[in-house]
Amino acid sequence: MRAAMTSAVARFVPGARRRVRAAQFIGLGIASLVPAALWSALIAGFAALIGSPLTTRSITLIGAAIAFFLALICAPVILRE
């Protein structure tokens, strides 16, 4: 309900629209980067646990791929008006 009210207010007040849009992009960043960091850490930990640790570059690429995928999935939901 709050998201619907925020969108309704944002349609009529230009300053509020910019704040809502910025908050949406921050939310998209959090929704994609936090899970990507978590899963990258879990994958790196599991790889080290089984005896074949991953390089920093591999972990970074895995995290970037997860973040990109989540951003593609979450963007239509979070950035809708």
MODELLER restraints for C-alpha pairs under 7 A, 6 or more apart:
rsr = mdl.restraints
at = mdl.atoms
rsr.add(forms.Gaussian(group=physical.xy_distance, feature=features.Distance(at['CA:7:A'], at['CA:81:A']), mean=6.26, stdev=0.5))
rsr.add(forms.Gaussian(group=physical.xy_distance, feature=features.Distance(at['CA:10:A'], at['CA:16:A']), mean=5.18, stdev=0.5))
rsr.add(forms.Gaussian(group=physical.xy_distance, feature=features.Distance(at['CA:10:A'], at['CA:17:A']), mean=4.15, stdev=0.5))
rsr.add(forms.Gaussian(group=physical.xy_distance, feature=features.Distance(at['CA:10:A'], at['CA:20:A']), mean=6.88, stdev=0.5))
rsr.add(forms.Gaussian(group=physical.xy_distance, feature=features.Distance(at['CA:11:A'], at['CA:17:A']), mean=6.56, stdev=0.5))
rsr.add(forms.Gaussian(group=physical.xy_distance, feature=features.Distance(at['CA:24:A'], at['CA:78:A']), mean=6.25, stdev=0.5))
rsr.add(forms.Gaussian(group=physical.xy_distance, feature=features.Distance(at['CA:24:A'], at['CA:79:A']), mean=6.03, stdev=0.5))
rsr.add(forms.Gaussian(group=physical.xy_distance, feature=features.Distance(at['CA:28:A'], at['CA:71:A']), mean=6.65, stdev=0.5))
rsr.add(forms.Gaussian(group=physical.xy_distance, feature=features.Distance(at['CA:28:A'], at['CA:74:A']), mean=6.81, stdev=0.5))
rsr.add(forms.Gaussian(group=physical.xy_distance, feature=features.Distance(at['CA:28:A'], at['CA:75:A']), mean=6.57, stdev=0.5))
rsr.add(forms.Gaussian(group=physical.xy_distance, feature=features.Distance(at['CA:28:A'], at['CA:78:A']), mean=6.51, stdev=0.5))
rsr.add(forms.Gaussian(group=physical.xy_distance, feature=features.Distance(at['CA:32:A'], at['CA:67:A']), mean=4.82, stdev=0.5))
rsr.add(forms.Gaussian(group=physical.xy_distance, feature=features.Distance(at['CA:32:A'], at['CA:70:A']), mean=5.10, stdev=0.5))
rsr.add(forms.Gaussian(group=physical.xy_distance, feature=features.Distance(at['CA:32:A'], at['CA:71:A']), mean=5.37, stdev=0.5))
rsr.add(forms.Gaussian(group=physical.xy_distance, feature=features.Distance(at['CA:33:A'], at['CA:67:A']), mean=5.42, stdev=0.5))
rsr.add(forms.Gaussian(group=physical.xy_distance, feature=features.Distance(at['CA:36:A'], at['CA:63:A']), mean=5.07, stdev=0.5))
rsr.add(forms.Gaussian(group=physical.xy_distance, feature=features.Distance(at['CA:36:A'], at['CA:66:A']), mean=5.29, stdev=0.5))
rsr.add(forms.Gaussian(group=physical.xy_distance, feature=features.Distance(at['CA:36:A'], at['CA:67:A']), mean=5.17, stdev=0.5))
rsr.add(forms.Gaussian(group=physical.xy_distance, feature=features.Distance(at['CA:37:A'], at['CA:63:A']), mean=6.05, stdev=0.5))
rsr.add(forms.Gaussian(group=physical.xy_distance, feature=features.Distance(at['CA:40:A'], at['CA:59:A']), mean=6.03, stdev=0.5))
rsr.add(forms.Gaussian(group=physical.xy_distance, feature=features.Distance(at['CA:40:A'], at['CA:62:A']), mean=6.39, stdev=0.5))
rsr.add(forms.Gaussian(group=physical.xy_distance, feature=features.Distance(at['CA:40:A'], at['CA:63:A']), mean=5.32, stdev=0.5))
rsr.add(forms.Gaussian(group=physical.xy_distance, feature=features.Distance(at['CA:44:A'], at['CA:53:A']), mean=6.72, stdev=0.5))
rsr.add(forms.Gaussian(group=physical.xy_distance, feature=features.Distance(at['CA:44:A'], at['CA:54:A']), mean=6.22, stdev=0.5))
rsr.add(forms.Gaussian(group=physical.xy_distance, feature=features.Distance(at['CA:44:A'], at['CA:59:A']), mean=6.66, stdev=0.5))
rsr.add(forms.Gaussian(group=physical.xy_distance, feature=features.Distance(at['CA:47:A'], at['CA:53:A']), mean=5.05, stdev=0.5))
rsr.add(forms.Gaussian(group=physical.xy_distance, feature=features.Distance(at['CA:47:A'], at['CA:54:A']), mean=6.52, stdev=0.5))
